[in-house]
Amino acid sequence: MKPARVIEAPKSGTLTVRRGELKTDQVAGCPGLKIPAQVAFYQARVGASGSDHLVYEVTNPTGEVATYDVTITHHQRRSETLVSG
């Protein structure tokens, strides 16, 4: 399996692609089916806001190329203050 190729890197975070394996017993006639996979993880930088954009492509074993154009919207968590007294 060829590794995924980043065409346009994100500006407000990092994209990491890891090889893995999907496993399932849910396909009739194929108990314990294992399929090679690549999993993409996005991690926003601390303080990132607004949106980020990235483009990557994956080549399947037959040579077909799929391009993924992804927009990610950052949402800040609200901070809560506990007051006791």
ABEGO torsion letter per residue (X at the ends): XBBBBBABBBAABBBBBBBBBBBBAABBGBBGBBBBBBBBBBBBBBGBBEBBBBBBBBBBAAGBBBBBBBBBBBBBBBBBBBBBX
